[in-house]
């Protein structure tokens, strides 16, 4: 596995940029899962990021760490987003995402997030850039 893929699988926060109705960027930090080929973000169809991704599939994203060399590393990219809405698939992917952040899905917050998740934003990267200093 490449350093890039190892990094993306180990990190916890991705900054997702979608394009708003008025053509301005909307950037939010999100929890995610990286499969080695695609990113998955659980959310609700009422959120701005989901509405934006539905309207305009073009997205950008960034995952990075460090503020002092030599420990600065990051990956940014652009891609296309798809909304996954099929309930069984959504819950299956959402559980995998949440288990990256919680020890168990029995946690009250995990249960609430799972109940609120009715779609998955799937990102298919088209361009990835890596940097380190």
N, C-alpha and C positions, 0 to 999 in steps of 0.2 A: 504494500500500500504506500502511496506517495506521501510525502510530508504534508502536502496540501490536504489530501483526503483525511489523514490522521488528525490534522488540526481541526478540520470542519466537523469531524465526528466527536471531537473532544470538547469543543466550545459549547457555550450555553445560550448565547444571545446573538441573534442576527438582526441587523438593521435593514428593514424592508422599505423600499421606496416604490410607491405606486403613483399613478398619474391621476390627479383629481379632475373633476368636471370642468374646472376652469383652466385646465392644462398646467396647474402648478403641482410640484412634488408633494407627496404626503409621506413622511418618513416616520416609522414606528419601530421600536425594539420589540422583538418577538422571540418566543421559545420555538424551537424547531427540531427537526430530525433530518439528517443527511444520509441518504442511502448509498452514496458513492456515485450516483448519477443524477439524483433529483433531491430537492429540498421539499419538506412537508411542514406546513404551518397550520395548526388547528385554530379555528376562529368561529365566529357567528356571522351569518349572512347579513346581519344588521350593522356590522362594523364598517367603517369607512374603507379600510383596506380591502375587504371582500367586495364591496360595491365598486370600488375603483378597478380591481382586478377583473371583475366581470365585464365592465364597460371597456377597459383597455388592458389587454393582456401583457403589455410591455412593463417589465419591472426591473429594478436594480436592487442590489443588496451588498452588504458589507459585514464581514466578521473580522475583528481585529483585537489584538492585545498589545500591551506594553506602552510605556511612555519614555523609556530610556534605553538607548542602544547598549548592548546587543540583543535586547529582549523584545524587539518590536517585530511583529509578524502579522500579516493580514491577507485576506482574500476578498476581492470584490468582483462583482460580476453583473451581467445583464442576462435576461432571459424572458421566457414567456410563461405566463401563469395560466393554469386551468383550475376551475373550481370543481372539486369532487363533492357531490351532494348525496350520493347513494348512502343511506343511513348505516348499513352494516359496515361498509368500507370506511366511512367517516369514523365510526366508533373504534374500529380496529386500529386505524392509524393514530387516532387521538390518544388511545391508551399507550401506544408505543412512545409517543412524544412525551406524555405526562410521566411515564416511568423513568425518563431521563432526569426529572426534576424532583420527583417524590419517591420515597422508599416503597410506598404502597399506594394503590388506588383507593384504599380505605380511608385515607386522610380526608378530612372535611373539605378542604380547599380543592383537592384533586377531584372529589366527587362533583363539586359545584362546577368546576371547569369542564369536566367531561359532560355533564348534563347540558351545559350552555353551548357546547361545540356542535354545530350543525353543518359545518362544511370544513373542508381542508383545501388550503391553497397549495397546489402542487406547482413547483417552479422547475422548469426545464432550462438549465443554464445553456446559454449560447456562446457566452464569452466569460472567461475567468482570468483574473490577473492576480498575481501573488507578489507581495513585497516583504522585505525584511531589512532591518538596519541594526 
